[in-house]
Each structure stands twice: as C-alpha cells, then as structure tokens.
Amino acid sequence: MSSDQSANVELIKKHIGEYPDFPKKGILFKDIFTALRNGEVCKAIKSVLVAYVRENCPDVQVIVGLEARGFLFSLLIAAELGIASVPIRKKGKLPGTCARQEYVLEYGTDVFEIQKGSITAGQKVLIIDDLLATGGTMTAANLLVQQLGGIVERNLVILELTQLGGRKKLEASGATCKKESSVGSDINSNSNSSGSRAATIIFTMGTKIEYVDSSHMYATNYIRNSKAIAVLWAIFSICYAIISVVAFVTPEWVGDSDSDAGGRLGLWQICQKDELNDSCSGKLEELLEMQSIAFQVATVFCGLAVATSILAICCLLLMVFMKSTTVFHLCGWMQMLSALCMVIACVSFPFGWNSDEFRKVCGPESNRFEVGLCSMRWAYPLAIIACIDGFILATLSFILATRHVRLQPEPQYQSSTYKGEINNAYVTDAVSIAGSRKSLNLQPVLLVAPPHMAHHMNGNDTLSSRAASRYGHGMRPDYHSSLHQFQL
C-alpha cells in the first residue's frame, strides 16, 4: 500500500463512529456511516478499495455486496472498474427465483438470498462487506456464490473485529476462496496462497474495538472478584485457626482482678502465683481427672474446634485435585462444625465455676455464672469472637461454593405479521438485525362509514357489480352496509 493510501486509511479510521451499548448493552458499535458523511473520507474509501482491487484481483468480473452497507462499497468499485455489481439480500427482499443460505449473526440467525442468473458459472467474484465479526454473513455469501457456480477470488471487508474469530470460522466453513492476502494492522502484505478461505482486511481495528456482551463482562468481573474474596477467606481462616489455638492453650479465661498477682484459670490449667513465679497445674492427659465435668466438656469441644479449623486450612490443598466448589463446601462444613464446638465450649465453661478447684482461686463466693473475686480475662472474649468468626467464614465458604454467574439469555420476541395487501418485496424492510424480527406490531382497526356516505357507497356497489359482469362473474349480493374499510 502506497503512502497516499496509508494516509487515506488513517483518515478513514479517524472518522469511524463509536456507539456504546448498541444494539444491546455491553457492545461498542463501530459505525461506518459517520465516515460516509464526510466527502473527503468517501473519496478516500473509494480510492483505497479501487486501488486494492486493481492491484490484487484485476480479473474479477462481479462485485457482490452484502446487505446493507456492502451495497455501497460494491457500487463504488463496480462503477469505477466498469464491472457488474450483484446484491445479496435478506430473505424476501429479492424478486424472482433465489438461492438461499441460512447463517448465524452476532445477535441471532437470518437467511441470505441471491437471484439465480445474476452470476454465471465460472465468473470470478469479489465479495465485499463493511465488517467481519463472527464470519457468519461472509461464510453464507461464499456458499451462495458457489451455488451459482461463481469463483470467489477475494473476500474484502473494511473493518475486522479480531476478538470474535471471524477469519477462523470462514476458514473452517465450506467456503473456498481462490486467494488470500494477509494484512497487517494497516499495510497489506500481498502474501497469496491457493485454497485459502480467509478475508482480506483493508485495515483492522481489533485492538481498539470492544465487543463484549454485558453478561460476559459480568462473568469476568465475578470471577476476578471471587478469586480476591477466596484469598481473603483463606487468610481469615488461618487467623481463625490461630485464635482458636491461643484460646485453647492459654490459662487466661478467668482470673482475679489484679493481673500481676493471684491465680488464673484456663480450660484445663490453673495457675497461681507464689513468691518466685507462677505454678500451673493441669495437663491434657489428665483431662479425665478434673473434678468439674463442665471443664472437661469445654476442653474437649474447644479441642475439636481447633482440630477442625486446622483441618479446614489443610483442605485448601485439595483444590489441586478437586473442583473448588467441592473444596469450599467441605471447608464450609468443617468451619461450621468448628464454630459450633467453640460455642459449646464457651457455654459449658461457666457451669464449672462452682467447683472446688475454681473456688480455690476465685473464693467461696463463686458459683455458676458468678466469678466471685475473679473476673473474665482476655482469652474468654477471644473465644467468643472466634465463634462469630467461624460462622462468618463458614457462610462465606458456602457462598463461594454455590454462587455462579448466570449469563443473560438472548431476549425472545414475539413475531408480528403485517396484514393487508402490500408488496411482499417490502415486508421485511422493518426487520431488525436482532434475530430478523419485525419491529412493528400493528393491530387492525375497524372503521364504519357514516350514514351520509350511503349514496356514494351505493354507487360504488353498482360500479363493482358492472365490473364483475363485464369479466364474467356473477352479481354480488346486496349488503346492508356496502363499504367496509379496514385500517391496518
């Protein structure tokens, strides 16, 4: 491509319009019509297209333009080169006998038609459209041309949405293209290969075009956010396990009000301060020797809470071998069990405050839920916080295991049908690109003629009867109201 043509390409690119959320939310629509509103850009488009065809496929005999913007470019090239221009239109818009081919759009399905006889067997054909997206329309056009016996020399488009993989679909289809020109970002690199099916692109804007369905965008955001939440859940799960271990091993659940002297009690330890240092009694292996059954129960269930919290962390390693949803379910149940065990430990612990070993430290005034001369120290509130933390983490784990993004389905519309005598060639002029549906839904309205028009209506009835007799038809019977008008 010459420097002048490169400058023309840059001029065209600057005038390509962008319309976000059209034809549906989440899509950034690239509009070629904004470029056609500028006279200089129109000349640039014509110059680039004609120069390309003359250089790369001078023997082409027919330019086929796809509905609807492809018509514009096919006429520009055909008029300049003095060759035929043939349209491919949607179903029902061409008269006569037509060949048909169904194809898949970015937003639904539709049918292309071409008039039989518009292309003769052996003619060399260039197919042109403004945009290559999913490749459905271009593939259908190739197959239609082949049905008529034409030879597709080139597939030519102005823009390509590279993210949608239109080239690959065109190559994988049954369409055959005699030549291919592999094009870079702006400059043609004239590398031809026989038997290729790819499209020739005047310039690509794949890195600048966003074509993302809103539901896919939500799915991407959900996956990214869920990973971040999962990491935070794992960190807080480790913190919960540490809190549980500290609450289990420390003898700082209850003690006297003076923190520097007196005794302190834990689940299975009793510490008293003498002249030199603290002396603590109680061991886990001596659990059954405790006088208070309540302390035994609290110790056992707090130990189970610690074990299950650590096991839940170890289960994270199973993500290497199992689905994350299964692992989150498993960890959630373990953390739920751990939290329940911690609640039982916290609730059962005050029932042992009336034991002799507790009264040795806190005085004879102590009783169930009465600490006497002692007070609660930091380990008991820490265990209560661990209960709440365990339930929160278990709930979050279940959410991560069960919440999945639901892609929005394509909207379904009820089709509407025109009623009345109209030209069938224009029935589908109101067809939307989203699934080839009619965009109007007109309801019939009955209009009855007023009485003062009876004289004129009787005259019309007489003329109609004479006309029927002239063409050999029987007389029409009289009606009480001879004129019925319907507005459709």
TORNUTOR-457283 format. One record per residue (C-alpha): residue number from 1; y, z, x. Coordinates in Angstrom, 1 decimal, decimal comma. Layout:
BEGIN
resi;v;w;u
NUM;Y;Z;X .
...
//
This chain:
BEGIN
resi;v;w;u
1;0,0;0,0;0,0 .
2;3,4;-1,0;1,4 .
3;6,2;1,4;2,0 .
4;8,1;-0,1;-1,0 .
5;5,0;0,6;-3,3 .
6;4,7;4,1;-1,8 .
7;8,3;4,7;-2,8 .
8;7,5;3,4;-6,3 .
9;4,6;5,8;-6,6 .
10;6,8;8,7;-5,7 .
11;9,3;7,6;-8,2 .
12;6,7;7,4;-10,9 .
13;5,3;10,9;-10,1 .
14;8,7;12,5;-10,4 .
15;9,1;11,2;-13,9 .
16;5,7;12,3;-15,3 .
17;6,4;14,8;-18,0 .
18;4,6;18,1;-18,5 .
19;3,9;19,8;-21,8 .
20;2,2;23,2;-21,7 .
21;-0,3;24,2;-24,5 .
22;-0,7;20,7;-25,8 .
23;-2,8;19,5;-27,6 .
24;-4,1;23,1;-27,7 .
25;-3,3;26,4;-25,9 .
26;-4,2;26,6;-22,2 .
27;-3,7;22,9;-21,4 .
28;-0,9;21,5;-19,4 .
29;-0,5;17,9;-20,7 .
30;0,8;15,2;-18,4 .
31;2,8;12,6;-20,3 .
32;3,3;9,0;-19,0 .
33;5,8;8,2;-21,8 .
34;8,5;10,2;-20,1 .
35;8,3;7,8;-17,2 .
36;8,4;4,7;-19,5 .
37;11,7;5,9;-20,9 .
38;13,3;5,1;-17,6 .
39;13,9;1,3;-16,9 .
40;13,6;1,7;-13,2 .
41;10,3;3,6;-13,5 .
42;9,0;0,9;-15,8 .
43;9,7;-1,7;-13,2 .
44;8,0;0,5;-10,5 .
45;4,9;0,9;-12,7 .
46;4,7;-2,9;-13,2 .
47;5,3;-3,6;-9,6 .
48;2,6;-1,2;-8,4 .
49;0,0;-2,4;-10,9 .
50;0,5;-6,1;-10,4 .
51;0,6;-5,8;-6,6 .
52;-2,6;-3,9;-6,7 .
53;-4,4;-6,4;-8,9 .
54;-3,2;-9,4;-6,9 .
55;-4,4;-7,7;-3,6 .
56;-7,7;-6,3;-4,7 .
57;-9,1;-8,4;-7,5 .
58;-7,3;-11,8;-7,7 .
59;-10,2;-13,4;-9,5 .
60;-10,0;-11,2;-12,6 .
61;-9,8;-13,2;-15,8 .
62;-9,4;-10,5;-18,5 .
63;-7,4;-7,2;-18,6 .
64;-8,9;-4,7;-21,0 .
65;-6,6;-1,9;-22,2 .
66;-7,8;1,3;-23,8 .
67;-6,2;2,7;-26,8 .
68;-3,4;3,6;-26,8 .
69;-1,4;3,8;-23,6 .
70;-3,8;1,4;-21,8 .
71;-2,4;-1,3;-24,0 .
72;1,0;-1,0;-22,4 .
73;-0,2;-1,5;-18,8 .
74;-2,7;-4,2;-19,7 .
75;0,0;-6,3;-21,3 .
76;2,3;-5,8;-18,2 .
77;-0,4;-7,1;-15,9 .
78;-1,7;-9,9;-18,1 .
79;1,8;-11,2;-18,8 .
80;2,7;-11,3;-15,1 .
81;-0,6;-12,9;-14,0 .
82;-0,9;-15,2;-17,0 .
83;-4,4;-14,0;-18,0 .
84;-5,9;-12,6;-21,2 .
85;-5,3;-9,1;-22,5 .
86;-8,0;-7,6;-24,7 .
87;-7,7;-4,2;-26,5 .
88;-10,4;-1,6;-27,0 .
89;-9,5;0,5;-30,1 .
90;-10,9;3,3;-32,1 .
91;-13,3;2,8;-34,9 .
92;-11,9;0,9;-37,9 .
93;-8,8;-0,5;-36,4 .
94;-10,0;-3,9;-35,4 .
95;-10,9;-6,6;-37,9 .
96;-13,9;-8,9;-37,7 .
97;-17,3;-8,2;-36,1 .
98;-17,0;-5,5;-33,4 .
99;-19,2;-3,9;-30,8 .
100;-19,2;-0,1;-30,9 .
101;-19,8;2,7;-28,4 .
102;-19,6;6,4;-29,0 .
103;-18,1;8,6;-26,3 .
104;-17,1;12,2;-25,6 .
105;-13,4;13,2;-25,4 .
106;-11,9;16,3;-23,7 .
107;-11,5;17,7;-27,2 .
108;-14,3;16,1;-29,3 .
109;-16,1;12,9;-29,9 .
110;-15,0;9,4;-31,0 .
111;-16,0;5,8;-31,2 .
112;-14,6;2,8;-29,4 .
113;-14,7;-0,8;-30,6 .
114;-14,1;-4,2;-29,2 .
115;-14,1;-7,6;-31,0 .
116;-17,1;-9,7;-30,3 .
117;-16,0;-13,0;-28,8 .
118;-13,0;-11,5;-27,1 .
119;-14,9;-11,6;-23,8 .
120;-17,4;-14,3;-22,9 .
121;-20,4;-13,8;-20,7 .
122;-19,7;-13,9;-17,0 .
123;-15,9;-13,3;-17,3 .
124;-14,5;-10,9;-14,7 .
125;-12,8;-7,9;-16,3 .
126;-10,5;-5,2;-15,1 .
127;-10,3;-2,1;-17,4 .
128;-7,1;-0,1;-17,3 .
129;-6,1;3,2;-18,8 .
130;-3,3;5,7;-18,1 .
131;-5,6;8,7;-17,4 .
132;-9,1;9,6;-16,1 .
133;-10,1;13,0;-17,3 .
134;-13,7;13,6;-18,2 .
135;-14,6;9,9;-17,9 .
136;-15,8;9,6;-21,4 .
137;-13,4;6,8;-22,5 .
138;-13,7;4,8;-19,3 .
139;-17,5;5,0;-19,5 .
140;-17,5;3,8;-23,1 .
141;-15,2;0,9;-22,2 .
142;-17,5;-0,2;-19,3 .
143;-20,5;-0,2;-21,7 .
144;-18,6;-2,2;-24,3 .
145;-17,6;-4,8;-21,8 .
146;-21,2;-5,1;-20,6 .
147;-22,4;-5,5;-24,2 .
148;-20,3;-8,7;-24,4 .
149;-21,6;-9,9;-21,1 .
150;-18,5;-9,3;-19,1 .
151;-18,5;-8,2;-15,4 .
152;-16,4;-5,2;-14,7 .
153;-14,5;-5,8;-11,5 .
154;-12,4;-2,7;-11,4 .
155;-11,7;0,5;-13,4 .
156;-8,0;1,2;-12,9 .
157;-6,1;4,3;-14,1 .
158;-2,6;5,7;-13,3 .
159;-3,5;9,4;-13,1 .
160;-6,7;11,4;-12,5 .
161;-7,5;15,0;-13,4 .
162;-9,7;15,6;-10,5 .
163;-10,9;19,1;-11,8 .
164;-12,7;17,5;-14,7 .
165;-15,0;15,4;-12,7 .
166;-14,4;12,0;-14,5 .
167;-15,5;10,0;-11,4 .
168;-18,8;11,7;-11,2 .
169;-19,5;11,1;-14,9 .
170;-18,5;7,4;-14,6 .
171;-20,8;7,1;-11,6 .
172;-23,7;8,8;-13,3 .
173;-23,4;6,7;-16,5 .
174;-25,0;3,4;-17,2 .
175;-21,7;1,6;-16,5 .
176;-21,7;-0,7;-13,5 .
177;-18,6;-1,7;-11,5 .
178;-18,7;-4,5;-9,0 .
179;-16,2;-3,0;-6,6 .
180;-14,6;0,3;-5,9 .
181;-11,5;1,2;-4,0 .
182;-11,5;4,8;-2,7 .
183;-7,9;6,1;-3,0 .
184;-6,4;9,0;-1,2 .
185;-3,6;11,2;-2,6 .
186;-1,1;8,3;-2,7 .
187;-2,3;5,5;-0,5 .
188;-5,1;3,0;-1,2 .
189;-7,7;2,8;1,5 .
190;-9,4;-0,5;0,3 .
191;-13,0;0,5;1,0 .
192;-15,1;-1,6;-1,2 .
193;-18,8;-1,0;-2,0 .
194;-21,0;-3,0;-4,2 .
195;-22,6;-1,5;-7,2 .
196;-20,2;1,4;-7,4 .
197;-19,1;2,8;-10,8 .
198;-16,0;4,9;-9,8 .
199;-12,5;4,3;-10,9 .
200;-9,6;3,1;-8,7 .
201;-6,7;5,5;-8,9 .
202;-3,2;4,3;-8,2 .
203;-2,3;7,9;-7,3 .
204;-3,9;11,3;-8,0 .
205;-2,2;14,5;-9,0 .
206;-5,3;16,7;-9,1 .
207;-3,7;19,4;-7,0 .
208;-0,7;19,5;-9,4 .
209;-2,4;19,3;-12,8 .
210;-3,6;22,3;-14,6 .
211;-6,2;21,6;-17,3 .
212;-7,7;24,9;-18,2 .
213;-9,0;25,8;-21,6 .
214;-7,5;29,2;-22,7 .
215;-10,9;30,7;-23,3 .
216;-12,0;29,8;-19,7 .
217;-8,8;31,3;-18,4 .
218;-9,6;34,5;-20,3 .
219;-13,1;34,4;-18,9 .
220;-11,8;34,1;-15,3 .
221;-9,3;37,0;-15,8 .
222;-12,0;39,1;-17,4 .
223;-14,5;38,5;-14,5 .
224;-11,8;39,3;-12,0 .
225;-10,6;42,5;-13,8 .
226;-14,2;43,7;-14,5 .
227;-15,0;43,5;-10,8 .
228;-12,0;45,6;-10,0 .
229;-12,9;48,1;-12,7 .
230;-16,5;48,2;-11,4 .
231;-15,3;49,1;-7,9 .
232;-13,1;51,9;-9,3 .
233;-16,1;53,1;-11,3 .
234;-18,2;53,3;-8,2 .
235;-15,6;55,2;-6,3 .
236;-15,1;57,7;-9,1 .
237;-18,9;58,1;-9,4 .
238;-19,0;59,1;-5,8 .
239;-16,2;61,6;-6,4 .
240;-18,1;63,0;-9,4 .
241;-21,2;63,5;-7,3 .
242;-19,2;65,3;-4,7 .
243;-17,6;67,6;-7,3 .
244;-21,0;68,4;-8,7 .
245;-22,4;69,3;-5,3 .
246;-19,4;71,5;-4,5 .
247;-19,7;73,3;-7,8 .
248;-23,4;73,8;-7,3 .
249;-23,3;75,3;-3,8 .
250;-20,2;77,4;-3,8 .
251;-20,1;81,0;-4,9 .
252;-16,6;80,7;-6,3 .
253;-17,3;80,6;-10,0 .
254;-16,2;84,2;-10,8 .
255;-14,7;86,9;-8,5 .
256;-12,4;89,9;-8,5 .
257;-8,7;89,3;-8,9 .
258;-8,0;89,9;-5,2 .
259;-9,0;86,7;-3,4 .
260;-9,1;88,4;0,0 .
261;-11,4;91,2;-0,9 .
262;-14,1;92,2;-3,3 .
263;-17,0;90,2;-4,5 .
264;-17,6;86,6;-5,6 .
265;-20,3;85,0;-7,7 .
266;-21,8;81,6;-8,0 .
267;-24,7;80,2;-9,8 .
268;-27,3;81,6;-7,5 .
269;-25,3;83,5;-4,9 .
270;-23,5;86,9;-4,9 .
271;-21,1;87,6;-2,1 .
272;-19,5;90,9;-1,3 .
273;-17,0;91,7;1,5 .
274;-17,6;94,6;3,8 .
275;-15,6;95,8;6,8 .
276;-16,6;93,0;9,0 .
277;-17,5;89,9;7,0 .
278;-18,9;88,6;3,7 .
279;-22,5;89,3;2,9 .
280;-24,1;86,9;0,5 .
281;-27,4;87,3;-1,2 .
282;-29,5;84,9;-3,2 .
283;-31,4;81,8;-2,3 .
284;-32,5;78,7;-4,3 .
285;-36,2;79,5;-3,5 .
286;-35,6;83,0;-5,0 .
287;-34,4;81,5;-8,3 .
288;-37,2;82,9;-10,4 .
289;-36,4;86,4;-9,0 .
290;-33,0;86,5;-10,6 .
291;-32,6;89,2;-13,2 .
292;-30,5;87,0;-15,6 .
293;-32,2;84,2;-17,3 .
294;-28,8;82,7;-18,1 .
295;-28,1;82,3;-14,4 .
296;-31,4;80,7;-13,9 .
297;-30,8;78,2;-16,7 .
298;-27,3;77,4;-15,4 .
299;-28,6;76,9;-11,8 .
300;-31,4;74,6;-13,0 .
301;-29,2;72,4;-15,1 .
302;-26,4;72,2;-12,6 .
303;-29,0;71,2;-10,0 .
304;-30,2;68,4;-12,4 .
305;-26,6;67,3;-12,9 .
306;-26,2;67,0;-9,1 .
307;-29,5;65,1;-8,7 .
308;-28,8;62,6;-11,4 .
309;-25,3;61,9;-10,2 .
310;-26,5;61,2;-6,7 .
311;-29,3;59,0;-8,1 .
312;-26,8;57,0;-10,2 .
313;-25,0;56,2;-7,0 .
314;-28,2;55,1;-5,3 .
315;-29,0;52,8;-8,2 .
316;-26,0;50,7;-7,3 .
317;-28,2;49,2;-4,6 .
318;-30,4;47,7;-7,3 .
319;-27,6;45,2;-8,0 .
320;-29,1;43,2;-5,1 .
321;-32,3;42,7;-7,0 .
322;-31,4;43,2;-10,7 .
323;-28,7;42,0;-13,1 .
324;-25,5;44,0;-13,1 .
325;-25,8;44,7;-16,8 .
326;-29,1;46,4;-16,4 .
327;-27,9;48,5;-13,4 .
328;-24,8;49,6;-15,4 .
329;-27,0;50,6;-18,3 .
330;-29,2;52,6;-16,0 .
331;-26,3;54,3;-14,3 .
332;-24,6;55,0;-17,6 .
333;-27,6;56,8;-19,0 .
334;-28,0;58,8;-15,7 .
335;-24,4;59,9;-15,7 .
336;-24,6;60,8;-19,4 .
337;-27,6;63,0;-18,6 .
338;-25,8;64,5;-15,6 .
339;-22,8;65,3;-17,8 .
340;-25,0;67,0;-20,5 .
341;-26,7;69,1;-17,8 .
342;-23,4;70,2;-16,4 .
343;-22,2;71,2;-19,9 .
344;-25,4;73,3;-20,4 .
345;-24,8;74,9;-17,0 .
346;-21,2;75,8;-17,8 .
347;-22,0;77,1;-21,3 .
348;-25,0;79,2;-20,2 .
349;-23,3;80,8;-17,2 .
350;-21,2;83,3;-19,3 .
351;-24,3;84,6;-21,1 .
352;-25,3;86,3;-17,8 .
353;-22,2;88,3;-17,3 .
354;-23,8;91,4;-18,9 .
355;-26,5;91,5;-16,1 .
356;-26,6;94,4;-13,6 .
357;-26,0;92,1;-10,6 .
358;-22,8;90,8;-12,3 .
359;-21,6;94,3;-13,1 .
360;-22,0;95,4;-9,5 .
361;-19,2;93,0;-8,6 .
362;-17,0;93,0;-11,8 .
363;-17,6;96,5;-13,1 .
364;-19,4;98,0;-16,0 .
365;-16,7;96,7;-18,4 .
366;-18,0;93,1;-18,0 .
367;-20,1;91,6;-20,8 .
368;-20,9;88,2;-22,2 .
369;-17,8;86,1;-22,0 .
370;-15,9;89,1;-20,6 .
371;-15,4;89,1;-16,9 .
372;-14,3;92,8;-16,7 .
373;-12,4;93,4;-13,4 .
374;-13,1;89,8;-12,2 .
375;-11,5;86,5;-13,1 .
376;-12,6;82,9;-13,1 .
377;-12,1;81,2;-9,7 .
378;-11,7;77,5;-8,9 .
379;-15,4;76,4;-8,9 .
380;-15,9;77,1;-12,7 .
381;-12,9;74,9;-13,8 .
382;-14,1;72,3;-11,3 .
383;-17,5;72,2;-13,0 .
384;-15,8;71,8;-16,4 .
385;-13,7;68,9;-15,0 .
386;-17,0;67,4;-13,8 .
387;-18,4;67,5;-17,3 .
388;-15,4;65,5;-18,6 .
389;-15,6;63,1;-15,7 .
390;-19,3;62,5;-16,2 .
391;-18,8;61,5;-19,8 .
392;-15,9;59,2;-19,0 .
393;-17,8;57,4;-16,2 .
394;-20,9;57,0;-18,4 .
395;-18,8;55,4;-21,2 .
396;-17,1;53,1;-18,7 .
397;-20,5;52,1;-17,3 .
398;-21,8;51,2;-20,8 .
399;-18,6;49,1;-21,4 .
400;-19,2;47,2;-18,2 .
401;-22,8;46,6;-19,2 .
402;-22,1;45,4;-22,7 .
403;-18,7;43,7;-22,7 .
404;-18,9;40,0;-22,3 .
405;-16,2;37,4;-22,8 .
406;-16,7;35,2;-25,8 .
407;-15,5;31,6;-25,3 .
408;-13,4;30,4;-28,2 .
409;-15,3;27,7;-30,1 .
410;-13,7;24,4;-30,9 .
411;-11,9;24,5;-34,2 .
412;-13,6;22,9;-37,1 .
413;-11,5;20,9;-39,6 .
414;-12,5;19,6;-42,9 .
415;-12,0;15,8;-43,0 .
416;-9,8;14,3;-45,7 .
417;-10,1;10,9;-47,2 .
418;-7,4;8,5;-48,4 .
419;-7,9;7,4;-52,0 .
420;-6,5;4,2;-53,4 .
421;-6,1;0,6;-52,5 .
422;-4,9;0,5;-48,9 .
423;-5,7;-1,7;-46,0 .
424;-8,7;-0,3;-44,2 .
425;-7,4;-1,5;-40,9 .
426;-4,8;1,3;-41,0 .
427;-7,0;4,0;-42,5 .
428;-7,3;5,8;-39,1 .
429;-3,7;5,4;-37,9 .
430;-3,3;9,1;-38,7 .
431;-6,4;10,1;-36,6 .
432;-5,8;13,0;-34,3 .
433;-7,2;13,0;-30,8 .
434;-8,9;16,3;-31,5 .
435;-12,1;15,1;-32,9 .
436;-10,9;12,0;-34,7 .
437;-9,9;13,7;-37,9 .
438;-7,3;12,7;-40,4 .
439;-4,2;14,8;-40,1 .
440;-3,1;14,5;-43,8 .
441;-4,7;16,0;-46,8 .
442;-3,1;14,3;-49,9 .
443;-4,0;15,4;-53,4 .
444;-3,8;13,0;-56,3 .
445;-1,1;13,5;-58,8 .
446;-1,3;12,0;-62,4 .
447;1,9;10,5;-63,8 .
448;2,0;9,6;-67,5 .
449;4,5;7,0;-68,6 .
450;7,3;8,3;-71,0 .
451;7,4;7,1;-74,7 .
452;10,4;4,8;-74,2 .
453;8,4;2,6;-71,9 .
454;5,8;1,8;-74,5 .
455;7,4;-1,7;-75,3 .
456;7,2;-2,8;-71,7 .
457;3,7;-1,4;-71,3 .
458;2,5;-3,4;-74,3 .
459;4,0;-6,5;-72,7 .
460;2,2;-5,7;-69,5 .
461;-1,0;-5,3;-71,5 .
462;-0,6;-8,7;-73,2 .
463;0,1;-10,4;-69,9 .
464;-3,0;-8,8;-68,4 .
465;-5,1;-10,0;-71,3 .
466;-3,9;-13,5;-71,0 .
467;-4,6;-13,4;-67,3 .
468;-8,1;-12,2;-68,0 .
469;-8,7;-15,0;-70,5 .
470;-7,5;-17,6;-68,0 .
471;-10,1;-16,6;-65,4 .
472;-12,9;-16,5;-67,9 .
473;-13,1;-12,7;-68,5 .
474;-13,3;-11,1;-71,9 .
475;-10,4;-9,5;-73,7 .
476;-9,7;-5,9;-72,6 .
477;-9,9;-3,4;-75,5 .
478;-6,6;-1,8;-76,5 .
479;-5,9;1,6;-75,3 .
480;-3,7;4,2;-76,9 .
481;-1,8;4,5;-73,6 .
482;-1,9;1,2;-71,8 .
483;-0,4;2,2;-68,5 .
484;-1,8;4,9;-66,1 .
485;-0,1;5,5;-62,9 .
486;-1,6;7,5;-60,1 .
487;0,4;8,6;-57,1 .
488;-1,9;9,1;-54,1 .
//
